Amino acid sequence: MTKRTPVEDVPIGGETIRLGQFIKFAGILDSGGEVKEVVADGFVTVNGEVDRRRGRQLAVGDVVGFEGRRFRVAE
């Protein structure tokens, strides 16, 4: 049985946000260059699946994973 990492809620103050913006807004990474690289290299998951699109629209409830941590888009 695998233990799931707890999810950290990140309120975005709206209903949608782009993946790259969310990663910076949540403080997961600091620079746009880092975000571009890790997303393109497949190190980021959205709802458990690798997504290489920085511009992907996230909605409230989506869960972003990076380096063993999980962050949920919250309103």
Backbone as JSON Lines, residues from 0, in Angstrom:
{"i":0,"aa":"M","n":[0.85,-1.18,0.0],"ca":[0.0,0.0,0.0],"c":[0.9,1.25,0.0]}
{"i":1,"aa":"T","n":[0.65,2.17,-0.94],"ca":[1.45,3.38,-1.01],"c":[0.8,4.5,-0.23]}
{"i":2,"aa":"K","n":[1.63,5.26,0.45],"ca":[1.13,6.38,1.23],"c":[1.08,7.61,0.34]}
{"i":3,"aa":"R","n":[-0.05,8.28,0.28],"ca":[-0.21,9.48,-0.55],"c":[0.29,10.7,0.2]}
{"i":4,"aa":"T","n":[0.95,11.56,-0.53],"ca":[1.43,12.81,0.03],"c":[0.25,13.73,0.3]}
{"i":5,"aa":"P","n":[0.25,14.43,1.44],"ca":[-0.85,15.37,1.68],"c":[-0.86,16.48,0.63]}
{"i":6,"aa":"V","n":[-2.04,17.01,0.39],"ca":[-2.21,18.06,-0.62],"c":[-2.26,19.41,0.08]}
{"i":7,"aa":"E","n":[-1.49,20.37,-0.45],"ca":[-1.52,21.73,0.07],"c":[-2.46,22.56,-0.79]}
{"i":8,"aa":"D","n":[-3.46,23.19,-0.19],"ca":[-4.38,24.05,-0.93],"c":[-3.72,25.4,-1.2]}
{"i":9,"aa":"V","n":[-3.84,25.87,-2.44],"ca":[-3.3,27.17,-2.83],"c":[-4.45,28.01,-3.4]}
{"i":10,"aa":"P","n":[-4.99,28.94,-2.61],"ca":[-6.07,29.79,-3.1],"c":[-5.55,30.74,-4.18]}
{"i":11,"aa":"I","n":[-6.25,30.79,-5.32],"ca":[-5.8,31.62,-6.44],"c":[-6.64,32.88,-6.61]}
{"i":12,"aa":"G","n":[-7.73,33.01,-5.86],"ca":[-8.55,34.21,-5.96],"c":[-9.37,34.28,-7.23]}
{"i":13,"aa":"G","n":[-9.63,33.15,-7.84],"ca":[-10.43,33.09,-9.07],"c":[-10.77,31.66,-9.37]}
{"i":14,"aa":"E","n":[-11.17,31.41,-10.61],"ca":[-11.59,30.05,-10.98],"c":[-10.57,29.3,-11.81]}
{"i":15,"aa":"T","n":[-9.72,30.04,-12.58],"ca":[-8.74,29.37,-13.42],"c":[-7.4,30.09,-13.35]}
{"i":16,"aa":"I","n":[-6.34,29.35,-13.7],"ca":[-4.99,29.89,-13.76],"c":[-4.19,28.97,-14.67]}
{"i":17,"aa":"R","n":[-3.2,29.5,-15.35],"ca":[-2.35,28.67,-16.21],"c":[-1.33,27.93,-15.35]}
{"i":18,"aa":"L","n":[-0.92,26.75,-15.81],"ca":[0.0,25.9,-15.05],"c":[1.27,26.64,-14.68]}
{"i":19,"aa":"G","n":[1.92,27.29,-15.63],"ca":[3.16,28.01,-15.34],"c":[2.97,29.1,-14.31]}
{"i":20,"aa":"Q","n":[1.87,29.83,-14.41],"ca":[1.57,30.88,-13.43],"c":[1.34,30.29,-12.05]}
{"i":21,"aa":"F","n":[0.63,29.16,-12.01],"ca":[0.33,28.53,-10.73],"c":[1.6,28.08,-10.02]}
{"i":22,"aa":"I","n":[2.53,27.51,-10.76],"ca":[3.78,27.02,-10.17],"c":[4.54,28.17,-9.52]}
{"i":23,"aa":"K","n":[4.58,29.31,-10.17],"ca":[5.24,30.48,-9.59],"c":[4.42,31.06,-8.44]}
{"i":24,"aa":"F","n":[3.11,31.19,-8.62],"ca":[2.23,31.76,-7.61],"c":[2.27,30.96,-6.3]}
{"i":25,"aa":"A","n":[2.32,29.63,-6.43],"ca":[2.33,28.76,-5.26],"c":[3.69,28.72,-4.58]}
{"i":26,"aa":"G","n":[4.71,29.33,-5.21],"ca":[6.04,29.33,-4.62],"c":[6.78,28.02,-4.82]}
{"i":27,"aa":"I","n":[6.32,27.21,-5.77],"ca":[6.98,25.93,-6.04],"c":[8.33,26.2,-6.68]}
{"i":28,"aa":"L","n":[8.37,27.13,-7.63],"ca":[9.61,27.6,-8.25],"c":[9.54,29.12,-8.35]}
{"i":29,"aa":"D","n":[10.71,29.74,-8.44],"ca":[10.75,31.21,-8.42],"c":[10.79,31.86,-9.79]}
{"i":30,"aa":"S","n":[11.42,31.21,-10.77],"ca":[11.59,31.9,-12.06],"c":[10.83,31.2,-13.18]}
{"i":31,"aa":"G","n":[10.46,32.01,-14.15],"ca":[9.76,31.47,-15.31],"c":[10.63,30.5,-16.1]}
{"i":32,"aa":"G","n":[11.94,30.75,-16.12],"ca":[12.86,29.85,-16.81],"c":[12.88,28.46,-16.19]}
{"i":33,"aa":"E","n":[12.88,28.42,-14.86],"ca":[12.84,27.13,-14.16],"c":[11.53,26.41,-14.46]}
{"i":34,"aa":"V","n":[10.43,27.16,-14.41],"ca":[9.12,26.58,-14.68],"c":[9.08,25.97,-16.08]}
{"i":35,"aa":"K","n":[9.53,26.74,-17.06],"ca":[9.53,26.27,-18.45],"c":[10.3,24.96,-18.57]}
{"i":36,"aa":"E","n":[11.47,24.9,-17.93],"ca":[12.33,23.72,-18.02],"c":[11.7,22.48,-17.38]}
{"i":37,"aa":"V","n":[11.21,22.6,-16.14],"ca":[10.68,21.41,-15.46],"c":[9.39,20.91,-16.11]}
{"i":38,"aa":"V","n":[8.57,21.84,-16.61],"ca":[7.34,21.42,-17.28],"c":[7.69,20.71,-18.59]}
{"i":39,"aa":"A","n":[8.57,21.31,-19.39],"ca":[8.96,20.72,-20.67],"c":[9.63,19.36,-20.5]}
{"i":40,"aa":"D","n":[10.37,19.2,-19.4],"ca":[11.08,17.94,-19.15],"c":[10.19,16.86,-18.52]}
{"i":41,"aa":"G","n":[8.93,17.19,-18.25],"ca":[7.98,16.19,-17.75],"c":[8.06,15.92,-16.26]}
{"i":42,"aa":"F","n":[8.55,16.88,-15.48],"ca":[8.67,16.69,-14.04],"c":[7.43,17.14,-13.26]}
{"i":43,"aa":"V","n":[6.44,17.68,-13.97],"ca":[5.23,18.2,-13.33],"c":[4.04,17.35,-13.74]}
{"i":44,"aa":"T","n":[3.19,17.02,-12.76],"ca":[1.96,16.29,-13.07],"c":[0.75,17.17,-12.77]}
{"i":45,"aa":"V","n":[-0.31,16.92,-13.49],"ca":[-1.6,17.56,-13.23],"c":[-2.6,16.43,-13.08]}
{"i":46,"aa":"N","n":[-3.21,16.35,-11.92],"ca":[-4.18,15.29,-11.61],"c":[-3.57,13.9,-11.86]}
{"i":47,"aa":"G","n":[-2.29,13.76,-11.5],"ca":[-1.63,12.45,-11.56],"c":[-1.0,12.1,-12.9]}
{"i":48,"aa":"E","n":[-1.13,12.96,-13.91],"ca":[-0.57,12.66,-15.22],"c":[0.41,13.77,-15.64]}
{"i":49,"aa":"V","n":[1.51,13.37,-16.26],"ca":[2.5,14.35,-16.74],"c":[1.84,15.26,-17.77]}
{"i":50,"aa":"D","n":[2.08,16.56,-17.62],"ca":[1.58,17.53,-18.59],"c":[2.71,18.48,-18.91]}
{"i":51,"aa":"R","n":[3.07,18.58,-20.17],"ca":[4.2,19.4,-20.61],"c":[3.77,20.76,-21.16]}
{"i":52,"aa":"R","n":[2.52,21.16,-20.89],"ca":[2.0,22.44,-21.41],"c":[1.96,23.49,-20.3]}
{"i":53,"aa":"R","n":[2.89,24.43,-20.35],"ca":[2.93,25.51,-19.36],"c":[1.64,26.32,-19.37]}
{"i":54,"aa":"G","n":[1.02,26.43,-20.54],"ca":[-0.19,27.23,-20.68],"c":[-1.48,26.49,-20.39]}
{"i":55,"aa":"R","n":[-1.38,25.27,-19.93],"ca":[-2.6,24.5,-19.61],"c":[-3.43,25.26,-18.57]}
{"i":56,"aa":"Q","n":[-4.72,25.35,-18.84],"ca":[-5.63,26.0,-17.89],"c":[-5.94,25.04,-16.75]}
{"i":57,"aa":"L","n":[-5.69,25.5,-15.54],"ca":[-6.07,24.73,-14.35],"c":[-7.34,25.33,-13.78]}
{"i":58,"aa":"A","n":[-8.17,24.48,-13.22],"ca":[-9.4,24.93,-12.59],"c":[-9.37,24.54,-11.11]}
{"i":59,"aa":"V","n":[-10.24,25.15,-10.34],"ca":[-10.34,24.83,-8.92],"c":[-10.53,23.32,-8.76]}
{"i":60,"aa":"G","n":[-9.72,22.72,-7.9],"ca":[-9.79,21.28,-7.66],"c":[-8.68,20.5,-8.34]}
{"i":61,"aa":"D","n":[-8.04,21.07,-9.37],"ca":[-6.93,20.39,-10.02],"c":[-5.76,20.28,-9.05]}
{"i":62,"aa":"V","n":[-4.99,19.19,-9.16],"ca":[-3.86,18.96,-8.27],"c":[-2.58,18.88,-9.09]}
{"i":63,"aa":"V","n":[-1.63,19.75,-8.75],"ca":[-0.33,19.8,-9.42],"c":[0.7,19.11,-8.53]}
{"i":64,"aa":"G","n":[1.49,18.23,-9.13],"ca":[2.53,17.52,-8.39],"c":[3.91,17.87,-8.89]}
{"i":65,"aa":"F","n":[4.85,18.02,-7.95],"ca":[6.25,18.3,-8.31],"c":[7.14,17.88,-7.15]}
{"i":66,"aa":"E","n":[8.14,17.05,-7.45],"ca":[9.13,16.59,-6.48],"c":[8.5,16.04,-5.2]}
{"i":67,"aa":"G","n":[7.5,15.21,-5.37],"ca":[6.88,14.54,-4.23],"c":[5.88,15.37,-3.45]}
{"i":68,"aa":"R","n":[5.67,16.6,-3.87],"ca":[4.67,17.46,-3.2],"c":[3.48,17.63,-4.11]}
{"i":69,"aa":"R","n":[2.3,17.89,-3.51],"ca":[1.07,18.08,-4.28],"c":[0.38,19.36,-3.83]}
{"i":70,"aa":"F","n":[-0.12,20.1,-4.81],"ca":[-0.74,21.39,-4.56],"c":[-2.08,21.44,-5.27]}
{"i":71,"aa":"R","n":[-3.15,21.73,-4.54],"ca":[-4.49,21.79,-5.13],"c":[-4.88,23.25,-5.39]}
{"i":72,"aa":"V","n":[-5.4,23.5,-6.58],"ca":[-5.91,24.82,-6.92],"c":[-7.19,25.04,-6.11]}
{"i":73,"aa":"A","n":[-7.18,26.09,-5.27],"ca":[-8.34,26.4,-4.44],"c":[-8.84,27.8,-4.8]}
{"i":74,"aa":"E","n":[-10.12,28.01,-4.53],"ca":[-10.75,29.29,-4.86],"c":[-10.33,30.4,-3.93]}
